[in-house]
């Protein structure tokens, strides 16, 4: 028998967003600091006139200075506060949020959706310029300059040895009680080629990494990139990153690449009927998805 006095179930919203991380102290809310989560929660609370501050759950908790083009979050709101459609909410948020955060879409999430635990994989890109004169000033906040030429072929050879299920403790900043086992599904490098629109005299090709895994532990992508840069510039042999991985302990010789070259590009989810199953499996096997 239905309890007619019980309040309706909250509505879960899926939020797809992008941000420039330059002036943020990362995603996660921190007292006294400007964060993406803090800005977006404040905007949602204001626009939806929520009785309690919004509480966001995110697919990937990016560090200070890291950017996102394909970030995903969810928020649960009282059913009586969902009085507009997703397009209306996007327009309202665009007038409230700072210019370095943009909500691309909002929708009612399907049953079982969890932005963090239901994700099947996350994909990051890292952009480097090895041009002798430095980074194009119009791209300086999203591209890292490396002062030696990089050999993409040997970087790809080294990256290929890292693929699969491994304990990435050697490439992670360990968090208490959190697993460092991850499945690295894709790790490859390309040297950018100019398209017709970019073929002017000021075009400088970038070296770009695409890194995809079920999840990433803290500093994992930037540590992997730092190791590949050492290989690509000839300072380390091709097998060195894999040897570090096999040792299973953090190594001071692996330098963490700067944050501003990193962008969360994409988060993938299973079909709607598999969302709850995927979320339950992730919760069982990993305490700290990021």
N, C-alpha and C positions, 0 to 999 in steps of 0.2 A: 504494500500500500504506500502511495506517495505521500510524503510529509509536505503538506501545502504551506507549512510555516517556515520551512527551511529556505534560506536564501539561494538563489540560482548559482550554479557553478561559475567560477570566474572564466573569463574569455582569455585564451592564450593567443597573443599576437606574434607573428614572425616579422622581424624587422631586418631588412637588408640595407646596409649602409656602407659609406666610404668616408675616409678622413685622411687629412694630412697630419702626420704625427709630430711635425717639427716642434710645435709649441705646446705639446701635451706631455705630461709625466706618465705616459702609458695609458692603457685602457682602464685599469682597475681604480675604483674610487679610493682616494686617499685624503685624509683631513688636511685642509689648507693648501692642496695642490690642484692644479687644473688637469683634469683627466677626461677622456672621452666618455666613460661611463657616467661620471658626474654631470657633464653637460647634457647628455641625452636624457638621463633620468630626470633632471630638473625640467627640461623642456616637455617631456611627456607628462609629468605631474601637473605642470601649468596648463598645457593645452587640453588635456583630458579632465582637468579639475578633479584629480584623484584625492580621496580622503586621506590616503597615506602615500608617502613617497614611492615612486616606481622602483622596482627591484629587477634589474636586468640580468639575464644569464647569457653569456656570449660563447661563440664557437672557439675563438682563439684570443687569449689575453695578451695582447701585444705590449712590448716594452716601450719605455720612453724613446721617442724619436722614430719608432717604426710606423709605417703607413698601412692603410688597408684600402683596397678597391672592392673587395667582395666579402666583407665581414657580415656575419649573421648573428642576431641575438633574438631572444624572446622575452616577453614580459606578460605577466598575468594581471588582468585588471577586472574590477567588478563588472558584472554583466550590464548593469544599468548605466555604466559609463561609456559603453560602446554604442554611441549614437550617430557615428558618421562612418563612411566607408574608408577604405585604405587610401584612395586617391585624395580625399579631403584631408585626411590626417597628414599625408606627405606635404600637401600645400601649407597647412597650418604650421607644421614643424619647420618648413623652410624659412618662415618669417621669424622664428624664435631661436633657432640654432645659430651658433657662430658660423662663419663662412668656411671654416676648415673642417666642418662635419656636415655631411649631406645624407639624408635618408632617401634611398632610392625607391623603396617600396615597403608597404605594410599590408599584411593579409592575416586573416584568421587562420591559425595553424591547424593542420589536421591532427586528429587524435594520435597521441603517442609522440608528438614532435617535441624534441628537446634540442635546443641549439647546440649545446655542448656535447651531450652523450650520444645523440642520434647521428652525428656526423660520421660519414664513412672515411673521409679524408679531407685534409687541408692542403692547399698548394700555395707556396710562396715563390716570389721572384726576387732575385738579388741582382742589382745593376752596378757595373763597374766600368770606369773609363781608364784605359791604360795609355791614352794619348799623351805624348810628352808635355804638351802645354797645359794640361790640367782639364778639369771638367768644364763643359759648356756652362757658362754662368746661368743660363736659363733652366738648367737641369741640376743645379748644384745641391738642392735640398733633397734630391731623390737618387743621386748617383754618387758613388764613392770613387775617389781618384786613387789609382795605384801607380807608383812611380817607376815600375818596370813592365816591359811587355809581357803579356800572358799567352801561354801556349794552350789553346783551347783543347787540342787533341789529347795532350797528356792529362789535362784536368778531367776530361771525360773518361779516360782510362782509369784514373784514380777513383773517380766518383762511382764508376761501375762496380768497384770492389766493395762498396758500402751498402749496396742494395740488399733488401730482405729483412728478416726479423733478427734484431740484435739488441743487446743491452748497450745503449749509447751513453753509459755513465761517463765515459772518457770525453764526451762532447756536450755534457749537460752540467748545469749548475744544480746540484742535488737539492731537493726539498724533502724535509723530514716526512717519512712515511710514504713517499711517492715513488712509483715504479719508473725506471728509466728504460724499460723495454719498449721498443717501437718497431713498426714495420715501415721501412723506407721503400716506397713504391716507385719513385722516379727521382733521378738526380742527374741532370745533364746541363751542358753549357753550350751556348751558341754565340757567335760573333754577329752582331746586328748588321744587316745590310740596308742601304738606303732605299726607301720607296720613292716613288716619283715626287711626293710632296716634300721629302727630306733631302733631295739630291742637290741642294744648294752648296755653295762653297763653305758654309759654316757647319756642315754636318760632320759629326765625329761618331763613328760606330762604337757601340758599347759591347761589353762582354756580359752576357745575361745568364744567370742560373735559374733553372726551374726545379723546385724541390717539393716533392709530394709525399706525404706519409699519413698513416691513420691518425696520428697526433704527434705533437712535438713537445719535448721537455724544455725547460728554461734554458735559453741561449743555444739550443741545439743547431738551428739553421745557421746562425752567425758563426758558430764554432766550426761547423763543416765547411762553410765558405772560407773561413780563415785558413784552414788546412789546405784547401784546394788552391788558394792563392799562393801559398808557399810552394806547392808543386808546380803550378803554372809559371812561376817566375824562376824556376830552376834551383831554388834553395833547398828543396827536399825531393827525394826520389818518389816515383809513382806509388810504390807500395807503402810508403810511410803512414798515410792516414789510416789504412786498414790495420797496420801493425799497432797503432795507437788505440784503435777501436778494440782490438783483441785483448789488450792489457786490462781494459775495464776500469781504469782509474783516471781521474782528471790529470792532464799533463800540462804543465805551464808553458811548454813549447808550442801548444796550439793557441793561437791568438784569436780572440773573438773579433770578428769584423765589425766595423761601425754600424750603428743602428739605422742610419738614415738611408742606406741602400736597400733596405728590406721592405717588401710590400706583400701583405696577405692578399692574394689575387682571387682565391676561389675556395669555397667550402661545398662539398658534395654530400647529399643525403640519399638514402634508399627510397624506394617507392613507399607510398603512404602506408600500405598494409604491413611493411616491414619496419616502420619507425620504432614502435615500442620494443620489438625484439632486439633491434640494434642498440637502443639505449640501455636496455637491461643487460645485454652482454658487455657493453663498455663499462658500466658501473661495476660489474663483477670482476673484470680483469684489470681495470686501471683506476687508481684513486685520483689521479691528477692529469686529466686531459687538458691540453692547452692549445 
